Amino acid sequence: MRYAIISDIHSNLEALEVVLREIDRIGADRIVSLGDVVGYNANPNECVRLLRDRDISSLMGNHDAAACGLEEPTDFNPIARDALLWTRQTLEPEHRDRLKGLPEQMILTDGLRLAHGSLLYRDHYLSSHDDIMENIRLMRAADPEIRVLFFGHTHIQVAIACHEEDLTVISSTAPARFSLRPDNLYLINPGSVGQPRDRDPRCAFLLYDEETATVEFIRLPYDIRTCSEKILSSGLPGRLADRLHTGC
C-alpha cells in the first residue's frame, strides 16, 4: 500500500486541489488527513466537501474542534480566533456535523499511528526535545509498540528519528525521500497543505510506501494569489494572506 498523508489544509481550496491532482497522478492507494481541515483561509465548506466526496478519512484538529463548536477558541491568538469565528459563521450545518464526528487519532497499520498534535492531545506542539521524548516513551509503552507516528499541527515538514535515546532530524530538503530503519522510532510531519510555516510557501504532503518502508516529502506550487484575494475579499485578517507568500 502507498499512503498519501496530508495535514493542515486550513480551508485553502487552491492548495488542496493541487495536492489531490498530484496524488492522483502518483497513484496512491489511500489518502488520509491529520486534521485542521478548516480555519485561516476562505473555503471551509469546499474543503470539507471535497474530503467527503473523495472519501478521505481525517482526524479532528484543534481548529476543526473549535469551528464545529466542540471547543471555544480561548487559547487562540487574536488573528486565529477571528478567522475561527468567521469559519463558524460560514460553515454549513452538514459540514459542521461532519467535523464533529472526526476521530482524535487513527491506526494506519500495525505500529503506525496518526495524530494531529501528538499522542497526548490534538493541540500539543511536538517541537521541543522534552515533548518529543515524552511521545517516544508513549510510543514504546503502547501495545503493540508504535514504530511511526505521523503528526501535524506545527505546519513544518520534518521527520525525527529516534535510536535508543538519540534524536536525528531529517529535513524536508535533504533528502526528500528516505527509508525507515527497523531499529528506529519515527515522528514524521507531512507539513501543511494550506499554510506552510517552514519558509517554503509551496503546499506540502508526503507519500508513505508500506512495502518499501520509505517516506517521500513532496512540495508543490499553487495559486497563492487567488487564495490571498479570497482572504481579503471575505474580510478575514490581511495577515493571513501575507503569510501565504512567505511560508512563515
HUJO-V882886 format. One record per residue. SS is DSSP state (2 for helix, 1 for strand, 0 for the rest). OMEGA is omega in whole degrees, -180 to 180 (NA if undefined). D_FIRST is the distance of its C-alpha to the first C-alpha in Angstrom with 2 decimals. Layout:
ss=<SS:SS>
omega=<OMEGA:OMEGA>
d_first=<D_FIRST:D_FIRST>
This chain:
ss=<0:1:1:1:1:1:0:0:0:0:0:0:2:2:2:2:2:2:2:2:2:2:2:2:2:2:0:0:0:1:1:1:1:0:0:0:0:0:0:0:0:0:0:2:2:2:2:2:2:2:2:2:2:0:0:0:1:1:1:0:0:2:2:2:2:2:2:0:0:0:0:0:0:0:0:0:0:2:2:2:2:2:2:2:2:2:2:2:2:2:0:0:2:2:2:2:2:2:2:2:0:0:1:0:1:1:1:1:1:0:0:1:1:1:1:0:0:0:0:0:0:0:0:0:0:0:0:0:2:2:2:2:2:2:2:2:2:2:2:2:2:0:0:0:0:0:0:1:1:1:1:0:0:0:0:0:1:1:1:1:1:1:1:0:0:1:1:1:1:1:1:0:0:0:0:0:1:1:1:0:0:0:0:0:1:1:1:1:1:1:0:0:0:0:0:0:0:0:0:0:0:0:1:1:1:1:1:1:1:0:0:0:0:1:1:1:1:1:1:1:0:0:0:2:2:2:2:2:2:2:2:2:2:2:0:0:0:2:2:2:2:2:2:2:2:2:0:0>
omega=<172:-176:168:-177:-178:-180:170:178:174:171:179:-175:-178:180:-178:-179:178:-180:-178:176:179:177:177:179:179:180:177:-179:-179:176:175:-179:-179:172:-169:175:-174:-179:173:-173:-160:-177:-179:-178:-178:-179:176:-179:-178:176:178:-177:179:-180:-180:178:180:169:174:174:-180:176:178:-178:180:-178:-179:174:178:178:174:-176:-176:-178:-180:173:-173:-179:179:180:178:179:180:179:174:180:178:-178:-173:-176:174:-174:-178:180:174:179:179:178:-180:-177:-178:-179:178:-178:176:169:-180:172:179:177:180:-177:176:176:177:180:178:177:-179:177:-168:-178:-178:-180:175:-177:-178:179:-179:179:179:-179:176:177:175:179:178:178:-180:-177:-179:179:1:-179:177:-177:-178:172:171:-176:179:169:-178:-179:-179:-179:-174:172:178:178:179:174:-171:178:-177:180:175:180:176:-177:-178:-176:-176:-9:177:179:-178:-179:176:180:-176:-179:179:163:-175:167:-169:-180:-180:-173:-175:171:-165:178:179:-180:-180:178:172:-174:-180:178:-170:169:177:176:177:179:-176:-176:-178:-178:179:176:176:173:-177:175:-177:171:176:-175:-179:-177:-179:179:180:180:177:178:-177:-178:-179:-177:174:-178:-178:178:180:176:-178:-172:177:-178:-177:-179:178:NA>
d_first=<0.00:3.76:6.40:9.97:12.48:16.02:19.28:23.02:23.32:26.94:28.02:27.48:26.73:27.21:24.58:22.04:22.53:22.10:18.81:17.39:18.76:17.09:13.63:14.43:15.65:12.64:10.45:7.76:5.97:7.77:10.82:12.72:16.27:18.18:21.44:24.73:24.10:27.88:30.84:32.66:32.11:33.54:30.92:29.75:29.95:28.11:25.16:24.92:25.29:22.60:19.96:21.38:21.43:17.82:16.83:15.44:15.79:18.08:20.05:23.81:25.26:28.95:29.86:28.20:30.18:33.39:32.99:32.68:35.63:34.16:35.50:38.23:37.66:40.38:38.55:37.42:39.35:41.71:39.66:36.46:38.63:40.26:36.97:35.72:38.91:38.66:35.11:36.46:39.14:36.84:34.02:34.42:34.66:31.53:29.44:31.33:30.55:26.84:26.88:28.87:26.21:23.35:22.31:23.20:20.02:16.67:14.51:10.84:10.11:12.91:14.78:13.22:15.56:16.16:19.81:21.92:24.71:24.21:24.08:27.78:27.86:26.51:29.44:29.26:28.93:27.12:29.41:32.09:31.92:33.13:30.55:27.71:29.23:29.76:26.07:25.38:27.86:26.17:22.78:24.62:26.54:23.66:23.00:20.51:20.69:18.50:17.13:15.72:17.22:16.09:19.37:21.31:25.02:26.49:25.30:24.94:21.90:21.95:20.40:22.60:22.19:24.41:25.80:28.36:30.37:29.79:27.77:26.47:25.61:23.13:24.15:22.23:24.46:24.53:21.98:19.56:16.72:16.83:15.39:15.29:17.99:17.93:21.52:21.01:20.20:18.86:19.75:17.95:19.17:17.57:21.14:22.65:22.03:25.59:27.86:26.96:29.39:28.81:31.38:28.89:29.23:26.13:23.35:20.46:16.77:13.87:10.45:8.40:6.24:5.47:6.61:9.52:10.22:11.41:12.39:14.09:16.86:17.82:21.27:22.77:26.36:27.26:30.56:31.96:35.41:34.66:32.88:35.86:38.38:36.85:37.18:40.81:41.76:40.36:42.53:39.82:40.92:41.26:39.78:36.35:36.74:38.08:35.29:32.65:34.50:34.57:31.24:33.08>
